[in-house]
Amino acid sequence: MEEIAYCVKCREKREMKEPKEVEMKGGRRAMSGTCTTCGTKMFKILGKAK
């Protein structure tokens, strides 16, 4: 599954390598992974878990 997120280092939306879903404090869902181009850690907030 391809997950797109904003890379702060590249300053562009890039594909996320090895994305995994994590739960933040307060029950919000997010995707965490690394940039395929530069290897910087990426984070994308999805929404509230039900």
mmCIF file of the N, C-alpha and C atoms, coordinates in Angstrom:
data_MODEL
# 
_entry.id   MODEL 
# 
loop_
_atom_site.group_PDB 
_atom_site.id 
_atom_site.type_symbol 
_atom_site.label_atom_id 
_atom_site.label_alt_id 
_atom_site.label_comp_id 
_atom_site.label_asym_id 
_atom_site.label_entity_id 
_atom_site.label_seq_id 
_atom_site.pdbx_PDB_ins_code 
_atom_site.Cartn_x 
_atom_site.Cartn_y 
_atom_site.Cartn_z 
_atom_site.occupancy 
_atom_site.B_iso_or_equiv 
_atom_site.pdbx_formal_charge 
_atom_site.auth_seq_id 
_atom_site.auth_comp_id 
_atom_site.auth_asym_id 
_atom_site.auth_atom_id 
_atom_site.pdbx_PDB_model_num 
ATOM 1   N N  . MET A 1 1  ? 0.841   -1.188 0.000  1.00 0.00 ? 1  MET A N  1 
ATOM 2   C CA . MET A 1 1  ? 0.000   0.000  0.000  1.00 0.00 ? 1  MET A CA 1 
ATOM 3   C C  . MET A 1 1  ? 0.884   1.248  0.000  1.00 0.00 ? 1  MET A C  1 
ATOM 4   N N  . GLU A 1 2  ? 0.629   2.148  -0.920 1.00 0.00 ? 2  GLU A N  1 
ATOM 5   C CA . GLU A 1 2  ? 1.409   3.371  -1.052 1.00 0.00 ? 2  GLU A CA 1 
ATOM 6   C C  . GLU A 1 2  ? 0.830   4.448  -0.152 1.00 0.00 ? 2  GLU A C  1 
ATOM 7   N N  . GLU A 1 3  ? 1.659   5.025  0.690  1.00 0.00 ? 3  GLU A N  1 
ATOM 8   C CA . GLU A 1 3  ? 1.243   6.074  1.604  1.00 0.00 ? 3  GLU A CA 1 
ATOM 9   C C  . GLU A 1 3  ? 2.046   7.320  1.270  1.00 0.00 ? 3  GLU A C  1 
ATOM 10  N N  . ILE A 1 4  ? 1.369   8.442  1.030  1.00 0.00 ? 4  ILE A N  1 
ATOM 11  C CA . ILE A 1 4  ? 2.013   9.699  0.674  1.00 0.00 ? 4  ILE A CA 1 
ATOM 12  C C  . ILE A 1 4  ? 1.979   10.630 1.886  1.00 0.00 ? 4  ILE A C  1 
ATOM 13  N N  . ALA A 1 5  ? 3.107   11.262 2.187  1.00 0.00 ? 5  ALA A N  1 
ATOM 14  C CA . ALA A 1 5  ? 3.199   12.210 3.295  1.00 0.00 ? 5  ALA A CA 1 
ATOM 15  C C  . ALA A 1 5  ? 4.176   13.317 2.906  1.00 0.00 ? 5  ALA A C  1 
ATOM 16  N N  . TYR A 1 6  ? 4.156   14.415 3.662  1.00 0.00 ? 6  TYR A N  1 
ATOM 17  C CA . TYR A 1 6  ? 5.044   15.546 3.399  1.00 0.00 ? 6  TYR A CA 1 
ATOM 18  C C  . TYR A 1 6  ? 6.395   15.321 4.060  1.00 0.00 ? 6  TYR A C  1 
ATOM 19  N N  . CYS A 1 7  ? 7.444   15.436 3.278  1.00 0.00 ? 7  CYS A N  1 
ATOM 20  C CA . CYS A 1 7  ? 8.812   15.321 3.802  1.00 0.00 ? 7  CYS A CA 1 
ATOM 21  C C  . CYS A 1 7  ? 9.336   16.729 4.091  1.00 0.00 ? 7  CYS A C  1 
ATOM 22  N N  . VAL A 1 8  ? 9.718   16.978 5.349  1.00 0.00 ? 8  VAL A N  1 
ATOM 23  C CA . VAL A 1 8  ? 10.185  18.296 5.762  1.00 0.00 ? 8  VAL A CA 1 
ATOM 24  C C  . VAL A 1 8  ? 11.526  18.637 5.117  1.00 0.00 ? 8  VAL A C  1 
ATOM 25  N N  . LYS A 1 9  ? 12.401  17.644 4.968  1.00 0.00 ? 9  LYS A N  1 
ATOM 26  C CA . LYS A 1 9  ? 13.730  17.873 4.396  1.00 0.00 ? 9  LYS A CA 1 
ATOM 27  C C  . LYS A 1 9  ? 13.659  18.135 2.889  1.00 0.00 ? 9  LYS A C  1 
ATOM 28  N N  . CYS A 1 10 ? 12.880  17.332 2.154  1.00 0.00 ? 10 CYS A N  1 
ATOM 29  C CA . CYS A 1 10 ? 12.742  17.500 0.703  1.00 0.00 ? 10 CYS A CA 1 
ATOM 30  C C  . CYS A 1 10 ? 11.796  18.645 0.340  1.00 0.00 ? 10 CYS A C  1 
ATOM 31  N N  . ARG A 1 11 ? 10.914  19.017 1.277  1.00 0.00 ? 11 ARG A N  1 
ATOM 32  C CA . ARG A 1 11 ? 9.882   20.041 1.072  1.00 0.00 ? 11 ARG A CA 1 
ATOM 33  C C  . ARG A 1 11 ? 8.912   19.671 -0.047 1.00 0.00 ? 11 ARG A C  1 
ATOM 34  N N  . GLU A 1 12 ? 8.600   18.376 -0.128 1.00 0.00 ? 12 GLU A N  1 
ATOM 35  C CA . GLU A 1 12 ? 7.663   17.856 -1.118 1.00 0.00 ? 12 GLU A CA 1 
ATOM 36  C C  . GLU A 1 12 ? 6.893   16.694 -0.528 1.00 0.00 ? 12 GLU A C  1 
ATOM 37  N N  . LYS A 1 13 ? 5.766   16.357 -1.167 1.00 0.00 ? 13 LYS A N  1 
ATOM 38  C CA . LYS A 1 13 ? 5.041   15.154 -0.783 1.00 0.00 ? 13 LYS A CA 1 
ATOM 39  C C  . LYS A 1 13 ? 5.737   13.974 -1.445 1.00 0.00 ? 13 LYS A C  1 
ATOM 40  N N  . ARG A 1 14 ? 6.097   12.980 -0.638 1.00 0.00 ? 14 ARG A N  1 
ATOM 41  C CA . ARG A 1 14 ? 6.829   11.809 -1.111 1.00 0.00 ? 14 ARG A CA 1 
ATOM 42  C C  . ARG A 1 14 ? 6.168   10.533 -0.626 1.00 0.00 ? 14 ARG A C  1 
ATOM 43  N N  . GLU A 1 15 ? 6.558   9.425  -1.242 1.00 0.00 ? 15 GLU A N  1 
ATOM 44  C CA . GLU A 1 15 ? 6.080   8.116  -0.815 1.00 0.00 ? 15 GLU A CA 1 
ATOM 45  C C  . GLU A 1 15 ? 6.800   7.716  0.467  1.00 0.00 ? 15 GLU A C  1 
ATOM 46  N N  . MET A 1 16 ? 6.048   7.086  1.379  1.00 0.00 ? 16 MET A N  1 
ATOM 47  C CA . MET A 1 16 ? 6.590   6.659  2.655  1.00 0.00 ? 16 MET A CA 1 
ATOM 48  C C  . MET A 1 16 ? 7.066   5.212  2.562  1.00 0.00 ? 16 MET A C  1 
ATOM 49  N N  . LYS A 1 17 ? 8.304   4.949  3.009  1.00 0.00 ? 17 LYS A N  1 
ATOM 50  C CA . LYS A 1 17 ? 8.849   3.600  3.008  1.00 0.00 ? 17 LYS A CA 1 
ATOM 51  C C  . LYS A 1 17 ? 8.548   2.958  4.360  1.00 0.00 ? 17 LYS A C  1 
ATOM 52  N N  . GLU A 1 18 ? 8.130   1.704  4.334  1.00 0.00 ? 18 GLU A N  1 
ATOM 53  C CA . GLU A 1 18 ? 7.782   0.943  5.537  1.00 0.00 ? 18 GLU A CA 1 
ATOM 54  C C  . GLU A 1 18 ? 6.787   1.685  6.429  1.00 0.00 ? 18 GLU A C  1 
ATOM 55  N N  . PRO A 1 19 ? 5.619   2.087  5.875  1.00 0.00 ? 19 PRO A N  1 
ATOM 56  C CA . PRO A 1 19 ? 4.642   2.783  6.718  1.00 0.00 ? 19 PRO A CA 1 
ATOM 57  C C  . PRO A 1 19 ? 3.992   1.830  7.716  1.00 0.00 ? 19 PRO A C  1 
ATOM 58  N N  . LYS A 1 20 ? 3.786   2.332  8.919  1.00 0.00 ? 20 LYS A N  1 
ATOM 59  C CA . LYS A 1 20 ? 3.058   1.549  9.919  1.00 0.00 ? 20 LYS A CA 1 
ATOM 60  C C  . LYS A 1 20 ? 2.127   2.484  10.682 1.00 0.00 ? 20 LYS A C  1 
ATOM 61  N N  . GLU A 1 21 ? 0.954   1.957  11.033 1.00 0.00 ? 21 GLU A N  1 
ATOM 62  C CA . GLU A 1 21 ? -0.024  2.758  11.741 1.00 0.00 ? 21 GLU A CA 1 
ATOM 63  C C  . GLU A 1 21 ? 0.294   2.755  13.231 1.00 0.00 ? 21 GLU A C  1 
ATOM 64  N N  . VAL A 1 22 ? 0.298   3.949  13.822 1.00 0.00 ? 22 VAL A N  1 
ATOM 65  C CA . VAL A 1 22 ? 0.553   4.109  15.251 1.00 0.00 ? 22 VAL A CA 1 
ATOM 66  C C  . VAL A 1 22 ? -0.597  4.903  15.868 1.00 0.00 ? 22 VAL A C  1 
ATOM 67  N N  . GLU A 1 23 ? -0.737  4.814  17.184 1.00 0.00 ? 23 GLU A N  1 
ATOM 68  C CA . GLU A 1 23 ? -1.770  5.570  17.881 1.00 0.00 ? 23 GLU A CA 1 
ATOM 69  C C  . GLU A 1 23 ? -1.101  6.615  18.769 1.00 0.00 ? 23 GLU A C  1 
ATOM 70  N N  . MET A 1 24 ? -1.526  7.864  18.604 1.00 0.00 ? 24 MET A N  1 
ATOM 71  C CA . MET A 1 24 ? -0.971  8.955  19.394 1.00 0.00 ? 24 MET A CA 1 
ATOM 72  C C  . MET A 1 24 ? -1.732  9.077  20.706 1.00 0.00 ? 24 MET A C  1 
ATOM 73  N N  . LYS A 1 25 ? -1.251  9.935  21.590 1.00 0.00 ? 25 LYS A N  1 
ATOM 74  C CA . LYS A 1 25 ? -1.970  10.209 22.827 1.00 0.00 ? 25 LYS A CA 1 
ATOM 75  C C  . LYS A 1 25 ? -3.328  10.792 22.486 1.00 0.00 ? 25 LYS A C  1 
ATOM 76  N N  . GLY A 1 26 ? -4.345  10.400 23.225 1.00 0.00 ? 26 GLY A N  1 
ATOM 77  C CA . GLY A 1 26 ? -5.687  10.914 22.963 1.00 0.00 ? 26 GLY A CA 1 
ATOM 78  C C  . GLY A 1 26 ? -6.441  10.078 21.947 1.00 0.00 ? 26 GLY A C  1 
ATOM 79  N N  . GLY A 1 27 ? -5.841  8.992  21.454 1.00 0.00 ? 27 GLY A N  1 
ATOM 80  C CA . GLY A 1 27 ? -6.544  8.086  20.552 1.00 0.00 ? 27 GLY A CA 1 
ATOM 81  C C  . GLY A 1 27 ? -6.472  8.407  19.073 1.00 0.00 ? 27 GLY A C  1 
ATOM 82  N N  . ARG A 1 28 ? -5.718  9.421  18.675 1.00 0.00 ? 28 ARG A N  1 
ATOM 83  C CA . ARG A 1 28 ? -5.610  9.747  17.248 1.00 0.00 ? 28 ARG A CA 1 
ATOM 84  C C  . ARG A 1 28 ? -4.706  8.756  16.538 1.00 0.00 ? 28 ARG A C  1 
ATOM 85  N N  . ARG A 1 29 ? -5.081  8.426  15.282 1.00 0.00 ? 29 ARG A N  1 
ATOM 86  C CA . ARG A 1 29 ? -4.287  7.508  14.465 1.00 0.00 ? 29 ARG A CA 1 
ATOM 87  C C  . ARG A 1 29 ? -3.315  8.310  13.609 1.00 0.00 ? 29 ARG A C  1 
ATOM 88  N N  . ALA A 1 30 ? -2.180  7.687  13.289 1.00 0.00 ? 30 ALA A N  1 
ATOM 89  C CA . ALA A 1 30 ? -1.176  8.326  12.440 1.00 0.00 ? 30 ALA A CA 1 
ATOM 90  C C  . ALA A 1 30 ? -0.368  7.249  11.723 1.00 0.00 ? 30 ALA A C  1 
ATOM 91  N N  . MET A 1 31 ? 0.291   7.648  10.632 1.00 0.00 ? 31 MET A N  1 
ATOM 92  C CA . MET A 1 31 ? 1.189   6.755  9.904  1.00 0.00 ? 31 MET A CA 1 
ATOM 93  C C  . MET A 1 31 ? 2.603   7.269  10.123 1.00 0.00 ? 31 MET A C  1 
ATOM 94  N N  . SER A 1 32 ? 3.525   6.334  10.384 1.00 0.00 ? 32 SER A N  1 
ATOM 95  C CA . SER A 1 32 ? 4.920   6.671  10.608 1.00 0.00 ? 32 SER A CA 1 
ATOM 96  C C  . SER A 1 32 ? 5.782   5.854  9.660  1.00 0.00 ? 32 SER A C  1 
ATOM 97  N N  . GLY A 1 33 ? 6.776   6.491  9.064  1.00 0.00 ? 33 GLY A N  1 
ATOM 98  C CA . GLY A 1 33 ? 7.663   5.797  8.133  1.00 0.00 ? 33 GLY A CA 1 
ATOM 99  C C  . GLY A 1 33 ? 8.853   6.672  7.790  1.00 0.00 ? 33 GLY A C  1 
ATOM 100 N N  . THR A 1 34 ? 9.564   6.328  6.714  1.00 0.00 ? 34 THR A N  1 
ATOM 101 C CA . THR A 1 34 ? 10.726  7.105  6.287  1.00 0.00 ? 34 THR A CA 1 
ATOM 102 C C  . THR A 1 34 ? 10.566  7.511  4.821  1.00 0.00 ? 34 THR A C  1 
ATOM 103 N N  . CYS A 1 35 ? 11.220  8.594  4.449  1.00 0.00 ? 35 CYS A N  1 
ATOM 104 C CA . CYS A 1 35 ? 11.195  9.103  3.073  1.00 0.00 ? 35 CYS A CA 1 
ATOM 105 C C  . CYS A 1 35 ? 12.023  8.177  2.178  1.00 0.00 ? 35 CYS A C  1 
ATOM 106 N N  . THR A 1 36 ? 11.488  7.840  1.011  1.00 0.00 ? 36 THR A N  1 
ATOM 107 C CA . THR A 1 36 ? 12.206  6.959  0.090  1.00 0.00 ? 36 THR A CA 1 
ATOM 108 C C  . THR A 1 36 ? 13.420  7.653  -0.532 1.00 0.00 ? 36 THR A C  1 
ATOM 109 N N  . THR A 1 37 ? 13.422  8.977  -0.590 1.00 0.00 ? 37 THR A N  1 
ATOM 110 C CA . THR A 1 37 ? 14.504  9.724  -1.223 1.00 0.00 ? 37 THR A CA 1 
ATOM 111 C C  . THR A 1 37 ? 15.661  10.027 -0.265 1.00 0.00 ? 37 THR A C  1 
ATOM 112 N N  . CYS A 1 38 ? 15.347  10.641 0.884  1.00 0.00 ? 38 CYS A N  1 
ATOM 113 C CA . CYS A 1 38 ? 16.418  11.104 1.771  1.00 0.00 ? 38 CYS A CA 1 
ATOM 114 C C  . CYS A 1 38 ? 16.536  10.314 3.076  1.00 0.00 ? 38 CYS A C  1 
ATOM 115 N N  . GLY A 1 39 ? 15.538  9.510  3.417  1.00 0.00 ? 39 GLY A N  1 
ATOM 116 C CA . GLY A 1 39 ? 15.609  8.685  4.618  1.00 0.00 ? 39 GLY A CA 1 
ATOM 117 C C  . GLY A 1 39 ? 15.158  9.370  5.898  1.00 0.00 ? 39 GLY A C  1 
ATOM 118 N N  . THR A 1 40 ? 14.612  10.583 5.790  1.00 0.00 ? 40 THR A N  1 
ATOM 119 C CA . THR A 1 40 ? 14.121  11.309 6.955  1.00 0.00 ? 40 THR A CA 1 
ATOM 120 C C  . THR A 1 40 ? 12.836  10.676 7.462  1.00 0.00 ? 40 THR A C  1 
ATOM 121 N N  . LYS A 1 41 ? 12.640  10.684 8.787  1.00 0.00 ? 41 LYS A N  1 
ATOM 122 C CA . LYS A 1 41 ? 11.434  10.137 9.378  1.00 0.00 ? 41 LYS A CA 1 
ATOM 123 C C  . LYS A 1 41 ? 10.237  11.011 9.004  1.00 0.00 ? 41 LYS A C  1 
ATOM 124 N N  . MET A 1 42 ? 9.130   10.352 8.589  1.00 0.00 ? 42 MET A N  1 
ATOM 125 C CA . MET A 1 42 ? 7.921   11.067 8.180  1.00 0.00 ? 42 MET A CA 1 
ATOM 126 C C  . MET A 1 42 ? 6.771   10.672 9.093  1.00 0.00 ? 42 MET A C  1 
ATOM 127 N N  . PHE A 1 43 ? 5.795   11.573 9.211  1.00 0.00 ? 43 PHE A N  1 
ATOM 128 C CA . PHE A 1 43 ? 4.667   11.351 10.093 1.00 0.00 ? 43 PHE A CA 1 
ATOM 129 C C  . PHE A 1 43 ? 3.434   11.985 9.463  1.00 0.00 ? 43 PHE A C  1 
ATOM 130 N N  . LYS A 1 44 ? 2.333   11.234 9.395  1.00 0.00 ? 44 LYS A N  1 
ATOM 131 C CA . LYS A 1 44 ? 1.104   11.730 8.800  1.00 0.00 ? 44 LYS A CA 1 
ATOM 132 C C  . LYS A 1 44 ? -0.063  11.425 9.731  1.00 0.00 ? 44 LYS A C  1 
ATOM 133 N N  . ILE A 1 45 ? -0.784  12.471 10.175 1.00 0.00 ? 45 ILE A N  1 
ATOM 134 C CA . ILE A 1 45 ? -1.930  12.286 11.060 1.00 0.00 ? 45 ILE A CA 1 
ATOM 135 C C  . ILE A 1 45 ? -3.142  11.897 10.221 1.00 0.00 ? 45 ILE A C  1 
ATOM 136 N N  . LEU A 1 46 ? -3.818  10.807 10.592 1.00 0.00 ? 46 LEU A N  1 
ATOM 137 C CA . LEU A 1 46 ? -4.952  10.282 9.832  1.00 0.00 ? 46 LEU A CA 1 
ATOM 138 C C  . LEU A 1 46 ? -6.298  10.746 10.366 1.00 0.00 ? 46 LEU A C  1 
ATOM 139 N N  . GLY A 1 47 ? -6.571  10.515 11.630 1.00 0.00 ? 47 GLY A N  1 
ATOM 140 C CA . GLY A 1 47 ? -7.858  10.882 12.199 1.00 0.00 ? 47 GLY A CA 1 
ATOM 141 C C  . GLY A 1 47 ? -8.078  10.140 13.496 1.00 0.00 ? 47 GLY A C  1 
ATOM 142 N N  . LYS A 1 48 ? -9.232  10.345 14.083 1.00 0.00 ? 48 LYS A N  1 
ATOM 143 C CA . LYS A 1 48 ? -9.523  9.711  15.369 1.00 0.00 ? 48 LYS A CA 1 
ATOM 144 C C  . LYS A 1 48 ? -9.935  8.264  15.191 1.00 0.00 ? 48 LYS A C  1 
ATOM 145 N N  . ALA A 1 49 ? -9.477  7.405  16.089 1.00 0.00 ? 49 ALA A N  1 
ATOM 146 C CA . ALA A 1 49 ? -9.867  6.000  16.092 1.00 0.00 ? 49 ALA A CA 1 
ATOM 147 C C  . ALA A 1 49 ? -11.237 5.875  16.723 1.00 0.00 ? 49 ALA A C  1 
ATOM 148 N N  . LYS A 1 50 ? -11.996 4.896  16.252 1.00 0.00 ? 50 LYS A N  1 
ATOM 149 C CA . LYS A 1 50 ? -13.347 4.734  16.791 1.00 0.00 ? 50 LYS A CA 1 
ATOM 150 C C  . LYS A 1 50 ? -13.424 3.582  17.721 1.00 0.00 ? 50 LYS A C  1 
# 
